[in-house]
Amino acid sequence: MKTETRLLRAEPANDKGFSSLAVPVTRASTIVFPTCDAFERRYEQFYDGYTYGLYGTPTSRTLEARISELYAAEYCLCLPSGQSATALALSALLKAGDRVLVPTSAYGSTRTFCTEVLASFGVEVALYDPTIASGIGALIDDRTRVVVVESPGSNTMEIQDIPAIVQAAHASGGRVLADNTWASALHCNPLDLGADIVMEALSKHAGGHADVLIGALVTRDEVLFRRLKDVSRLMGLGVSADDASLVLRGLQTMPLRLEREGTSALTLAHWLAARPEVARVLHPALPGDPGHILWQRDFQGASGLFSVELAPQYQDCTSVFVDALRVFRIGASWGSTHSIVTPQSAFRLTAAPGSTPGKFIRFSIGLEPVEDLQADIEAALMSLSAGTVPGAQERVVHQRELQKEE
Ligand SMILES: *Cc1c(COP(=O)(O)O)cnc(C)c1O
């Protein structure tokens, strides 16, 4: 055999005696088979074996097994992002003439996927009040195939009565898709509350370091799982082994990170609620929160994500406040080691004008000591009331200094 041919071989070195604590990264597009017969029968193992790199590798299957286990479910399908997971689930379950219900509080792109894409394919989309509970029965007809729930809502943090919604949806044969990204499997299991499919954006808590995108669909229903898997193949959706291995690494510290973030967030939420510059803190673990009773019933803990609305006289200065923060970085995602702040406006939040206030600030609490975070917020609040807000230029310089310190 010539050198060129030898160099193309894929046989790994003998791994006898090798045992590592890391899950191996198994990259593949082509998967090879020993015989024609095995190749021709490869789709027999499509759902749980290996046929093509896009449809699963040992690394992605390991991640799917971990996530299934966390939800006490039999089936998990990982996809390239949380958004692709939601879009796939809805596309796999709905067809022209069907009706889907989406809470106004849902993740923006979930809502827009329904109102723009599904609607253009002939699916009727109805937005509903997330606090509707069993009242949703009035919106459900026999064309309603899917009800989306997201508890708490991405920005406005409404807790939904998932069991009541499930009961109404199932009564007319509809399915419930639950976006559980806020809580993760550690703090809530919507499958136990009756939901048919859970979507969790593993890009958030599980990945945990703002450097990887993966979404998971989890179910206990084999027929549903097969449908999701079939459509994912036809849409060409799969995850890379490298990305899956990053999420597997993140899972190892997820419980510790969530505990720390949740504790810090609650400390800050209590403190902020007593500040004169703040009108409202939206955090379901606060005893006065409208969703608190349901949160206590259905959740085992809180994550580090909550929102704040400034007092009316400061509403117009919301961006000024956000610009004055130093430790918090401005961005849209959450669940990472770094604390992130997101300015939000009502236009993205609700269907009904006037039902929620104009501007919110969403905090995603990271692993910085809570004292640093509190001091950062306090300084920004003080400059707000003193009317002395440092300019954007100063922020840029300051962040360069911070990076140098790192
Ligand atoms: C981030 C997020 C998504 C989408 O996840 P990506 O991996 O960023 O596509 C969906 N739902 C919620 C609630 C999210 O926070």
The ligand as a Gaussian input file, in Angstrom:
#p B3LYP/6-31G(d) Opt

LIG

0 1
 C      -32.548000      31.387000      23.999000
 C      -33.919000      30.879000      24.031000
 C      -34.419000      30.158000      22.965000
 C      -33.636000      29.888000      21.708000
 O      -32.441000      29.242000      21.959000
 P      -31.185000      29.392000      20.954000
 O      -30.331000      28.224000      21.266000
 O      -30.552000      30.700000      21.265000
 O      -31.739000      29.367000      19.562000
 C      -35.725000      29.697000      23.059000
 N      -36.485000      29.942000      24.151000
 C      -36.021000      30.647000      25.189000
 C      -36.898000      30.866000      26.369000
 C      -34.720000      31.142000      25.168000
 O      -34.281000      31.841000      26.195000

